[in-house]
Every structure is written in C-alpha cells, then in structure tokens.
C-alpha cells in the first residue's frame, strides 16, 4: 500500500486491521407473516421458509453477502462449510 509522498506501508503497520470485529450472519431463509399470525405462534410452531433443503445458505459479513455454504455438524455443534465465495468484483457491486 502506498501513501502520498511515496511512503510504503509496512505489513506490521496494518496488523491493527486484524483485530476489527465483524458480524457474521447465516441466513437459512425468509418468510413473511402478518402480525395476527405472529401472535398465534407458540412453542412448537413451525414457520415455513422460502428456501429448499438443497439450496445453499447465505453468509453475510456486516450485512453484505460474502459466501454461500451448507450446514455441517462439528463436535455436536452446527457449523457452515463454505461452498462459494462471492468474487471481489461482485462484492463491490453489492456495496451500491
């Protein structure tokens, strides 16, 4: 990385970026219901989502789509295996 005046940024000067926290969100699907339907929900209710079981999950970083993946189980916990990373060009297009 170059700065005005021809100075180069040393890699260790950029290490502070590695500590910036990011919010990762995985979206299983969406649905739309009325307030009346929402009020009728109770324990055991099922909400049908718009995605099929074989469709990839969407992974967002700070609310921007960054990847797609599938659910895996790791040591009895849910995880996500990344199956597709959104290209840098497509990420830039998504910013507008």
Backbone torsions as a table, in degrees:
resi	resn	phi	psi	omega
1	UNK	NA	133.6	178.8
2	UNK	-106.9	145.6	175.6
3	UNK	-113.7	161.0	176.3
4	UNK	-53.4	142.4	-179.1
5	UNK	92.3	2.5	175.9
6	UNK	83.2	4.6	-179.7
7	UNK	-74.5	138.8	177.7
8	UNK	-98.3	141.4	176.9
9	UNK	-84.2	124.9	176.6
10	UNK	-74.1	144.1	-178.5
11	UNK	-53.7	-38.7	-179.4
12	UNK	-66.3	-22.4	177.7
13	UNK	-73.5	-17.1	-179.7
14	UNK	-98.9	-2.5	-177.6
15	UNK	-59.0	-25.8	-179.8
16	UNK	-60.5	-25.1	178.9
17	UNK	-65.5	-27.1	-178.0
18	UNK	-68.2	-17.3	-178.6
19	UNK	-97.9	2.6	-180.0
20	UNK	-75.4	123.1	-179.0
21	UNK	-73.2	143.9	178.1
22	UNK	-124.7	147.8	176.6
23	UNK	-98.0	119.5	178.2
24	UNK	-103.9	127.9	179.1
25	UNK	-126.7	134.6	176.2
26	UNK	-113.2	124.5	-177.5
27	UNK	-103.1	118.4	177.8
28	UNK	-77.8	-32.9	-177.9
29	UNK	164.8	-178.6	-178.2
30	UNK	-134.0	160.4	170.6
31	UNK	-152.8	164.1	178.7
32	UNK	-129.0	127.1	178.8
33	UNK	-133.6	163.5	178.0
34	UNK	-85.7	165.8	176.5
35	UNK	-60.3	-39.5	178.2
36	UNK	-59.9	-43.2	177.9
37	UNK	-65.7	-38.2	178.9
38	UNK	-62.1	-42.2	-178.6
39	UNK	-68.3	-22.2	178.9
40	UNK	-83.1	-10.0	-178.6
41	UNK	-70.1	141.8	173.8
42	UNK	-146.2	-178.8	-179.1
43	UNK	-57.7	129.4	-178.5
44	UNK	96.3	-10.2	177.1
45	UNK	-65.0	150.9	179.5
46	UNK	-120.1	129.8	174.5
47	UNK	-103.9	123.8	177.5
48	UNK	-81.1	130.0	-180.0
49	UNK	-100.0	165.8	-175.1
50	UNK	-82.0	-3.1	-177.9
51	UNK	-101.1	147.4	173.8
52	UNK	-84.3	159.4	-176.6
53	UNK	-63.9	-25.1	-178.8
54	UNK	-92.7	1.6	178.9
55	UNK	-85.1	145.3	-179.7
56	UNK	-68.9	150.6	173.7
57	UNK	-79.7	152.8	178.4
58	UNK	-100.9	134.4	-179.4
59	UNK	-113.5	122.3	-178.8
60	UNK	-110.7	141.1	172.0
61	UNK	-117.4	117.8	-175.6
62	UNK	50.7	45.0	174.8
63	UNK	70.4	12.9	176.7
64	UNK	-113.5	131.3	179.9
65	UNK	-62.6	123.0	-178.6
66	UNK	-120.9	-23.2	-176.1
67	UNK	-163.3	171.4	172.3
68	UNK	-126.7	154.8	-178.7
69	UNK	-161.7	-174.2	179.3
70	UNK	-133.6	153.3	-178.3
71	UNK	-73.5	136.9	172.1
72	UNK	-133.1	162.5	175.4
73	UNK	-114.1	126.8	-178.8
74	UNK	-126.6	115.9	-179.8
75	UNK	50.7	46.9	177.9
76	UNK	67.0	15.7	176.2
77	UNK	-120.5	151.0	176.0
78	UNK	-74.7	146.2	174.8
79	UNK	-144.0	176.6	178.9
80	UNK	-127.3	126.4	172.5
81	UNK	-93.8	122.2	179.7
82	UNK	-72.7	127.0	-179.9
83	UNK	-110.4	-18.0	-179.2
84	UNK	-156.8	128.0	175.9
85	UNK	-102.5	130.9	178.6
86	UNK	-66.5	132.7	-177.2
87	UNK	-64.4	151.1	178.2
88	UNK	-54.6	-37.9	178.7
89	UNK	-62.9	-43.6	178.6
90	UNK	-67.5	-34.0	177.0
91	UNK	-63.7	-41.4	179.6
92	UNK	-64.8	-40.9	177.7
93	UNK	-61.4	-35.8	-179.8
94	UNK	-70.3	-13.8	179.8
95	UNK	-75.1	-22.5	-176.6
96	UNK	-85.0	NA	NA
